[in-house]
Amino acid sequence: MAFSKIDIPRWAQHFLECGIEECERNCEFYCNPCHQRLCKQCRDEHLKSPENKNHEVVLYQQRKRQLPVEKCKIHPTKDVDMLCEECQVSLCSKCATKGDHPKHTFVDLEIVYAEKFALCQQEISKIHEYFLPTSQDLQREIKKDSSEIKHIMDNIRTSMKTEGESLKSLVDTVISENMKQLDQIEQSLLEDLNTQDKTMDDYITYLNNLVKELHRCLSSTETQKLMSEKKPKIRSIPETTKPVTPGFTVGQYSKSDVAKLLGKINMPNTKAEKREIKSIDSVYNTAMKPTHKQMKEDREKSDKKQTMSLSASVTKVRKFNVPGVRNVSHVSLDQSGRLWISDRYGNLVQTDLQGNVIQKIKTSGEDEGYHTVTQDRGLIFTDQIKKVVNRITQDNKITEFIKTGDWIPLSIHSSHINGDLLVGMAGKVTRYNKTGKELQNIQRDSKGWELYSVPRYITENINGDICTSNYDKGVVVVNKSGQHRFSYTGQESGFDPYGICTDVLGHILVCDNHSNTVHLLDQDGQFLSLLLTQQQGVQYPLSVCVDDENNLYVGHYKTTKLTVFKYLQ
């Protein structure tokens, strides 16, 4: 089990234990309302109790930070546990009932504290992921320029000496003067570069000191101090310039004009070019980092999620026929209440929720998840033959969007988090942004082993994990940075995964065409149950997807019918 640097020191050897008395098992979960560490068994026992039924129990790494205990100065027996949103003042529940805050809105201080804590960590992350590495890259470039300056100067010296050797008796004086001039230029350039190097040293020291200060804020037990602490404004990276180096003009051999014969040193009549500083967005993907507004929205969504859970049984809601296809290999949901459905013969149709065909497209796709609907309700699908990703414009014209070179695009998914496109190809997964710019390639794990074979279906979980089902490697899940988290190869031999999707609770649902079942996994790859089996009428399942109303759509190999189930309550 992995912990962050703040959770435990990296030298610690003993695992984090369950917080229940006399239980010495490994802590895996955390009850946010109780602030209690729990192992899997104690978690199950904890949630069995009626008064704990609706408690939010999460993985330990995703726990809410516990608010430091601070007594109210006006009411010493009360804890400061509320925040007045209008006044931005921390207070106790008794202060909130007084007349100082009429009709004001109060928020649980623990929630706001956790958000502030996360934002502070985000600033530290920016420094470590962007400001420090970018500054260090610039410093390395400065040092490299210093080395190149020496190399360039040495080349000029060689040229000057070659010219001088043919006119030894005439050039001693001129050579001496030119060498002196060159040394002065070199000294001036190196002094400028040393100054830039010192500037970057001072800036990096500043960044490290800022990190220490932020850590001190995090470790403070005075809640009001952290709440009132303004978000630090990180100073911009100092501008630096690249050196402008001299050239050398070869002279003509003439006794009467030795200086001209030996040539002269030329300094270009141009200003020093500013070094390019990488944009923070190119290094630190802010779309994946939550803002304060996003945290508030996530908090509201989380409150809604807490009321949801797995139903005791799965209920079939309806079943309808899809004209225009010979089976249902993949389903993409359109937010307008329409579906895009494909079969293994390249037929791709758009239908309403009653199965009425709206339009039909002929593609090169087979039984893969080769189409997806974007955030702006556009359809994107792959062409394995041309090795491109196509999109349909508003006037229903098909245009080439992304060329994948020598790689065959098999599956595709449009992220609901930031709109990025995840494309599964034979041997790798590539991330593109909304404009089609390549951002990330994922091929191997930390030990150099290949992660993917044929990722025929791909999706994204609520935490940014990339989930694929592969022909002979099962379900492979990596985090948003591309690091391998886990693989799942079924409960028995012959596991043959096809369609894969995730739901609002972070569950992973995957079809097993071999056993005619749909497997349900948790966010960390633990098998929970066979959600659907042949007893519910599942036969050769190929595709699964969950809509915004938590309806589960299942498509099958030997039928053109789409079945809808309810499994969350």
N, C-alpha and C positions, 0 to 999 in steps of 0.2 A: 504494500500500500504506500503510495507516494504522498509526502507532505511538502508544503511550501517551506521556504527558508524561515518564515516567521513562526510556523507551527512548532518546529523542534530544531535544535542546533544540528548541523550536519554531522557532528562527531557522535551524536547519540546512537547507542546500539540497541537499547531496549525499546520494544514496540509500545505504542500508546494503548493503555489498558482500558477496558470497559469501566464506566464510572459507577456501576451498580455494586453495592457492597458484597464482598466475597466472590465476585466474578472476576476471574483473571484472564478472560479471553481478550483477543485483539479488538480494539475499538474500530468500528467501520462506519457507524452512523451517529447522528447528533439530533436530539430533540430540541428544536429552537425555543418553544415555549418554556420548557423545563431547564434548558441549558444543561443537558445531561448527555454524557458520552454513553454510547450503547454498542454492544456487539449485535450480531444478527439475531441470536436467540433472545436476548433481552429486549431488542426492538420489537420482536413479535409479541412477547409477553406484555410490553408496555402498551402496545396498541390494542391489546385484547380488553384492557380495562375500559369501561364505558366512558369514564371522565376523560380518558386520553384519546378517544376514538378520532377526534378531529385535529389532533396535534400534528404539526408539520415536522416530520422526521426526514432528514436529508442525509446525504453522504457527508462524512465529517469535513471533507475539504470545502463543501458548499455551505457550511454552517453560518449563521448570523453571529457577528461579533457581540459578545456580552458587554452590556453597558457597565462601565466602572461605577461602583457604588459611591454616590455623593449625597450627603445629607443637605436638606434645605436649611439655609441660614435663618430663615424666618420660623420654620417649623422643624426643629431638630430631630423629631421622631419620624419625619417623612423623608423618603428618598426623592431626589430630583429625577423624574422619569417622563416628563412631558415637554414638548416644545410648542410655544405659541408661534404659529406661522406668520402672523401679522407683525408681531414685535420681535421675532427671532430671539426669544429669551427662553432659557431652560428654567423649568419650575416644577414644583411638586403638585400633586392632585389637589391639595387643599388651597394652594395659591390660585389654582385655576378657577376655583369657585368664588373667589373674591371679585370685587367690582372693577379691578384694574384691567380686565380683559373682556369687556362686554361683547358678546356675539363673535368672539374670535374663534378661529379654528385651531384645535390642538392635535398634535401628531405624537405618536409613540416615539419618545426620544431614542429608544433602542434602535428603531428602524432607521431614523435619520443618522444616528451615530454610525451604524453599519455602512450607510451610503457614503458618509464623509470619509470613513476609514478606507473604503474602496477607491474613492477619488484620489485620496492621498497616495495610495499604492499605485494608482494609475500614473501620477506625476513621477514617482520613482521609476516606474516602468519606462516612461518616456525618456528619462535621462539615461537609463541603462540601455534601452533599445535604439535610441536615436542620437541624442546629444553627445554622449560619451563616444560611441563608435564613430560617428561622423567626424568629431573633433580629432580623434586618434587617426582616422584615415587621412585627414588633411595634414596632420603632423607628419605622418609617414610620407606623404607626397612631398612635403617640404624637404625632408631628409633625402628623399630620392633626387629631388632637384639639385640639392647640394652636391650629390655624387655626380650627377650628369654635368653640372657646371665644371667640375674638375676634369671630367672626361672631355668635354668640349674644348676647354682651355688647353689640355694636353695635345689634342689634335691640331689646334692652331699653332702651338709651339713647334710641333713636328714639321708643319708646313713651312713655318718661318725658318727653321734650321735647314731644311732641304734647299730652300732658295739661297740661304746664306752660304752654304758649302760651295756652291759654284762660283761665288764671288768673295771668297774668304778675305782677300787682301783689301776689299773695298767696303765690307759691310759691318766690321766690328762695332763701329760707333753707332750706326743706325740700328743694328740688332739690339744693342744695349738700351737705346732709347725706347724702341718698340716693346721690349720685354718689360721695362719699367712701367710703361703705360698699361700694358696688359695686366700686370700684377695689381695695379691700382684699381682697375675695373673689376678684377676678380675679388679683391678685398672688399670693394664697395658692395658687390652683389652678395657675397657671403655674409657680410655684416647685416645686410637687409634681411636675408633669410634667417640668420640667427635671431634677429629681432622678432620676426614672425614666429619662429619656433618658441621663443620665450613667451610671446603673447598667447599662443595656444596652450603652453604649460600652465600659465596663470588661469586661463579659462577652464581648463580641466580640473585644476585645484578648486576653483569656485564651484564647479558642478559637484565634485565629491563632497565639499562642505555642505552644499545644499541638500544632498542626499542624507547626510548625517543629521542635519537639522530636521528634515522631514521624519526621519526615524525617531528622533527625540519627541516630536509631536505625537507620533503613534504610540510611544511608550508612556506618554503622560496619563496620569489617572485623573486629571482635572478635566472633566467633560466640557465645561464651559470654555476652557482654553482652546480645546480642539475645535469646538463648534464656532468660536469667534475667529479662529485662525483663517486669515484670508489665503486663498489659493496663490501660492508664490508665482510671480511672473518670471519665468526663466529668461535670463539675458540671451540675446541673439548671439549666435556664433560669430566671432570676429571675422571680418573680411581679411583675406590675404591675397597676395599677388604672385603670379608666376614670374620668374626672372626673365628678362630680355637679354639674350646672349649676343655677344659681338660675332661678326664674321671676319673673314680675312681675304683681302684682295691680292692675288698673286701679281708680283711686280714683273717688269721687263728688265732684262739685263743690259745696263748701260752705265759706263763709268762716270758719266757726267751728272747723273741724277740717281745716286745710290738709294735715297729714300724712296723714290718712286719705283725703282726696280724691285726693291724688297717688299713693296706693298705696304698697306696700312691697316690698322684695326678699325672696323666699322661697327658702330652701335646703331641698330635700327631706330629710325625716327618714329617709334610707336610707343604708346603707353603700355605699362605692364598690365597684362590681362588678369582680371579677377578670377580666383579659383572658384570652380563651381561647387556650391553647397547643395547636397541632395535635399529634395523636398522631404519634409517629415512624413508626408503621406506615402512616399515611396518605400519607407522603411517601417514606419509605425502605422499599421492599418487602423486608423481611427474609427473606421466603420465597424470594427469588431470590438471597440472599447466603448462601454456605456457612458453616456452623458448623464448629468443629474436628472434631466427631463426623462431620458430613457429609463433610468432607474425607477423613477416615480411610476412610469407606465408599467414597467415590469412588476413593481410592487402590487399594482392593481390587478394585473393578470395573475400574479401569484396567489392573491387572495381568492380569486375565482377558482384557480386550480386546486386549492386546498379543499374545496368542496367536492372534488371529483375523485373517483376511485374505480377500480375494476369491479364490474358487476359479478354477482355470484354465478350467473349463467349468461351465455351469449344468445341473443334473440335475433331471429331473421325478420327484417323489416319489410323488404319487398324484393322482387326479382323481375327483371325486364329484359326483353330481347333487343339486341343491337344489330339492325340491318346493315349490310355493307361490309361485314367482317366475317371471317370463317372461324375465328376463335377470339378470345380476349387476352392478348399478350401483355398489354400495358395500358394504364389509364392515367391521364393527366387532368387535374381539376382546374377549371376556369372559375375565377371568383364571381363571374356573372351567372353562375348556376348551370354551366354547360360542361360537357366532358369531351376530351379528345381520347379516342380509343383506337388501338391498332391491333393487327393480327400478325402472324408470322409470315404472311405472304405480301407484305408491303402495303396493305390497305390501311389508311389512316382516316377516320371519320370523326366529325364533330356532331354530338347529339345533345338534346336536352335531357332532363332527368327522367323523362318517360321513354327515352330510346328513340325519339324522332330524329332522323338524320337532317342536319343543317347543311353540311358540306362534306366533300370527300376528296382526298388527295392520294395519289399513287406515289409510293416511296420505295427506296431500296432496303428498308428496314425488315428485320425478322423478329424473333422472339427475344427482344431486348427492350430495355427502357430508353428508347432512342428519341423520345420527344418530351418536352416540358413546357409549361406556361410560365411566363415571366411576371414580375410584379406589375407591369403595365398591361397585362393580359395578352401579350403577344405570344405566338407559338414559335418555338424553336425546335428543329429536329436535325438529326445527323444524316449524312449520306456516306455510307461506307465505301461505295464504289469511287466517288470523286474525292473522298477524304476531305470533306468540308462540313461545316455546320451552317444550315440554312435558317432563315427566318422569314415569316410571312408578314408583309407590310399591311397597312390598313386597307389598301385597295386590293388585298388578296393576291399580291404578286410575290413569288418566291425569289428571294435574293440570297446570294452567298454572303455569309457573315464572317466566318472564321475558316481559314485554311489550316489543316493540321499536318501538312507536310507528308512525311512517310508513315505517319501514325494513323491507324484506322479508328475513327470515333465510333464507339459502340453504344454508350449510354450517356445520358445528360440529365442534369438537374439544375433548376434555377433556385438560388438561395432565397429563402424567405427572410433571412437576417439582413443581408446587404445587397442582394441582387446579383452577386457573382454567379458565374456559370461553372459548374463542375462537370468535366467531361471524362468519362471512363474510356480508355483506349487499351488495346491489347498490350499489357505490360506496365501501364502507368495511369495516373489520374492527374489531369491538368486543370488548374483554376484560371479563369479569365474574368476580367471585370465586365461591366455592362457594355463597354464600347468594344469589347473583343480583344483587349490587350492581355497578353499572357502574364500572369502574376506568380504562378507557383507550379512546380512539377514534383510529383510524389511517386517514387519508384521503389525505394529500398528502405528497410528498417535500419536501426542504429548499428546492427552487426553486418550490414551489407547484403542481407538476403532480400531477394525480390519479393515484394508484397503482393503483387497482382499477377494473375494469369490472363483471364478473360473477364473483366468486370462488366457483366452484361446488364446489371441494374445498379443504380447509384442514387443516394439520397443524403440528406443532412439532418442531424438531430438538433434539438433545441439548444444544446450547449456548443454548437458549431462542429461537432464530430462529423467526419465524412464516412458514410457507411456504404459498402459495396457488397454485392453477392457475386461470387466468382465461380467459374465453371468447375475448377478442381481445388480451390483453396477455401471454399466456404465463405462465410461472412467475414470481411476484413474491415476493421474500424480504426481510423487514425484521428488524431485531434486536428484542430484547424491549422496547426503549424506543420502538419504532416508526420508527426511522430506516432508510431504504431502503439495503439492502446490494447487491443485484443483481437483475437480471431475466434470464430465459433464454427465448429464443424458438425453440429447436430448431436442427437442423443443416441444414434446408432449408426452402423455402417451404411453406406449408400446415400448419405445426405446429398440432395441435389437442389441447391437453392436457386430460386428465380426471383420474382418480384420482391422488393423490399421497401418499407416505408417506416416512418416514425410518427408518434402522436404527441399530443399536448403535454403528456406526462413524461416524455422522454423514452417511452417504450420503443423497442425495435421489433417490427413484425416482418417475418420473412416466410415466403412460400417454400415448402419442400415437395417437389414434384414426385419424389421417390415414394414417400410415405403418405401422400395425399393429405398433408396437414399444413397448418400455418403456425409457426413457432412464435412465442412471445418471450422477448428478452428484456431485462432492465437496461438502464443506460450504461452499465458497466459490463454488459455481456453475460450476466447471470441468467440462466434459463429459468423462466417462471412457469410456463405451462405450454401445452399444445392448445392454443386458443380455439382452433377449428380443426375438426377431423372429418372423416367420412360420415360420421353419425349426423353431422350438420349439413350433409349433402355436398361436401367438398370433394371434388374429383379432379386430379391433375391441376392443382392451382398454379397459375402463372403470374398473376398480378395482384397487388394489394395497394390501396391508398386510403387515407382518412381525410374527410372534409372538415370544414370549420365547425360543423355541428356534431363532430365526433362520430359520424357514420363511417363504417368500414365497408369499402367496395372490394369485392373479390371476383377476379376473372379466371376462367378455366380454359384448358387446352382443347377439349373436344366438344365445346358448346359455344354458342354465340350469346349466351345469357350472362348478365352481370347481376350478382347477388349482393344485397346490402344488409349489413348486420349492425347491431348495437352491442357494445361490450363494455362501455364506460357508463357510470351513473353519477 
